[in-house]
Amino acid sequence: MEDELKPRFIESLQRNNDQIREDRARTIGEDSELIYRRKVEDIELKIKRLEREQEGLIDISPLDRNSLTFVDFNPEAFVQKDMELSLTIRNLNIQLEVSQKRFEYLFGKTF
């Protein structure tokens, strides 16, 4: 029974260079893939939040349902903010597309 138990430390010392290299490559690859995936997911989340914010800009409903007065609406500020959000969302969509393609190329997996 004692012959069946092999200490992990001794096994590790007995590994050859190819095995060590393979283990290191696997570890580096897994870490990189996970981090890359998270970065792409972060971009997706930013896009969704900005789209919600942009939709919120067009909500000029009354202060309450009994009121006929609309919230103070500044058309100049609306246009400026909407354009900024549109450009930011566009840039993030480009970044997302490029990042997803690169992820697929690097890791051989679809996103």
N, C-alpha and C positions, 0 to 999 in steps of 0.2 A: 504494500500500500504506500509506503514512503517513497518507493521508486517512482510511483505515478505522479506524485506532487513535485512539480518543478518550480522553483522560485522564479518569479517574474524578473527579478534583477539579474539573475544568472542568465536567463534566456536573452535578455536585452544585451548583455555583454557578448553573447555568442553570435549575435546576428551579423550578417555580412554587410558590406557597403551597399549593395543593391537593395537589401531589405530596409536598411536605414534610410536610404535616399527615397525609396518608395513611401515609407511612412511619413517622412517630412513633406514630400510632395502632396500626399493625400491631405495632411493637416493644413498646409498652406492653401490648397485648393478649396477645401471645405470652408475655411475661415473667409477667404476672399469671396466665394460665392454667396455666403450668408450676408456679408457686409454689402456686397453689390446689390443683392436682392432688397435689402432694407433701404438702401439709398433710392432705388427706383420706386419702392412703395412710398417713401417720403415725398417724392415728386408727385406721385398720384394724389396723395393726401393734400398737398399744397394746392393742386389744381382744383380739387373738389371744394376746398374751403374758399378759395378765391371766387369760384363760380357762384357759390352761395352768397358771398358778400356782394357780388355784382348783381345778383337777382334782388338782394335786399335793397339796393339803391333805387330800384324802380317802384318800391312800395311807398306810395305817397298817400296812403289811406288816412282817413280822419283819425284824430286822436282817440276817440272812442266811438261806439256805434250810434250814439245819440247826437254826436257832433256833426255839423256840416262843414266845419273848418278843417282844411287840410294842414298837415304839418308844414312848418316853414320849409319851403322848397327853393333852393338856390340853383337855378339852371346852370350857371357857370361852373359851380363846384361839382354838380352832377356830371356834366360833360367831361370835365377834367379827370375826375375819379374813374368814370367809366372807361375812358380811353386808357388810362394807366393800367387798370385791371385787365382790359382786353389785351394790351401788349404783353403784360406779365404772363397772362394765361397762355398766349400764343407762344412765347419763348419757352415756357415750361413744357408745353405740348411737344415742341421740337426737341427739347432736352429729353423728355420721356421717350419719344420715338427712337432717338439715337441711342439712348441708354439701354432700351429693351433689345434693340438689334445687336448691340455690342455684347450684352449679357448672353444672348443666344449664341453668338460667335465664340465667346470665350469659354462658356461652360457647356455648350452643346445641349442646352435645355431651352424649351420655349417658356416665355414668361407668362 
